[in-house]
Amino acid sequence: MKAVRFAPPVRRWVAFSLAALALFLAAGVGAALDEDFFNSADFFDATSLHHEHLVVLVAAVGVVMVVLAVRAFSLEVRAARAGVSPDKIEEKV
């Protein structure tokens, strides 16, 4: 029995882009909600976990998502130029 698709699949680069946008917004809101906004003394204090560490971590994950989005988009463009479905191209890692 063949599966029926009700909607076209979401492109990988769109999903990664939306995730990156959400992470950057979360980092911005997290920085804005801190009582002292962003204190560099707390950031460089390695004795305990501070709010600033979490904000930077969320922003760094957002950067990784941007890199994944660009890579997925370039893979899709390369597949379109070759006239092949992007799912059929194997990535060399």
C-alpha positions as CSV (number, residue, x, y, z in Angstrom):
1,M,0.0,0.0,0.0
2,K,1.4,3.4,-1.0
3,A,1.4,6.3,1.5
4,V,-0.6,9.3,0.5
5,R,0.9,12.7,1.0
6,F,-1.6,15.4,2.0
7,A,0.9,18.3,1.7
8,P,4.2,18.8,0.0
9,P,7.2,18.2,2.3
10,V,8.9,21.2,3.9
11,R,12.3,22.0,2.4
12,R,15.2,21.4,4.8
13,W,16.6,24.8,4.4
14,V,13.2,26.4,5.3
15,A,13.0,24.3,8.5
16,F,16.6,25.2,9.4
17,S,16.1,28.9,8.7
18,L,12.9,29.0,10.9
19,A,14.8,27.2,13.7
20,A,17.7,29.7,13.4
21,L,15.3,32.6,13.5
22,A,13.6,31.2,16.6
23,L,16.9,30.7,18.3
24,F,18.1,34.2,17.6
25,L,14.9,35.7,18.8
26,A,15.1,33.6,22.0
27,A,18.7,34.8,22.5
28,G,17.6,38.4,22.0
29,V,14.7,38.1,24.3
30,G,16.8,36.3,26.9
31,A,19.4,39.1,26.8
32,A,16.7,41.8,27.0
33,L,15.0,40.2,30.0
34,D,18.2,40.1,32.1
35,E,18.1,42.7,34.8
36,D,21.5,44.0,34.0
37,F,21.0,43.3,30.2
38,F,24.3,41.6,29.5
39,N,27.1,41.8,32.1
40,S,30.6,40.9,30.8
41,A,31.8,40.2,34.4
42,D,29.1,37.5,34.7
43,F,29.9,36.2,31.2
44,F,33.6,35.6,32.1
45,D,32.8,34.2,35.6
46,A,33.4,30.5,35.2
47,T,32.6,29.5,38.8
48,S,28.9,29.2,38.2
49,L,26.4,29.2,35.3
50,H,25.0,32.6,34.5
51,H,22.2,33.9,32.3
52,E,24.8,35.2,29.9
53,H,26.2,31.8,29.2
54,L,22.8,30.5,28.2
55,V,22.2,33.5,25.9
56,V,25.5,32.9,24.1
57,L,24.8,29.1,23.9
58,V,21.4,29.7,22.3
59,A,22.9,32.2,19.8
60,A,25.7,29.8,18.9
61,V,23.2,27.0,18.2
62,G,21.4,29.6,16.0
63,V,24.6,30.1,14.1
64,V,24.9,26.4,13.5
65,M,21.4,26.3,12.2
66,V,22.2,29.1,9.8
67,V,25.2,27.1,8.5
68,L,22.9,24.0,8.1
69,A,20.3,26.1,6.2
70,V,22.9,27.5,3.8
71,R,24.3,24.0,3.2
72,A,20.8,22.5,2.6
73,F,19.9,25.4,0.3
74,S,23.1,25.0,-1.8
75,L,22.4,21.3,-2.1
76,E,18.9,22.0,-3.4
77,V,20.2,24.6,-5.9
78,R,22.9,22.2,-7.1
79,A,20.2,19.5,-7.5
80,A,17.9,21.8,-9.4
81,R,20.7,22.8,-11.8
82,A,21.5,19.1,-12.4
83,G,17.8,18.3,-12.9
84,V,17.8,15.8,-10.1
85,S,15.6,15.5,-7.0
86,P,17.5,16.9,-4.0
87,D,16.6,13.7,-2.1
88,K,18.6,11.6,-4.7
89,I,21.9,13.5,-4.2
90,E,24.2,11.9,-1.6
91,E,26.2,14.3,0.5
92,K,29.9,13.6,0.8
93,V,30.9,14.2,4.4
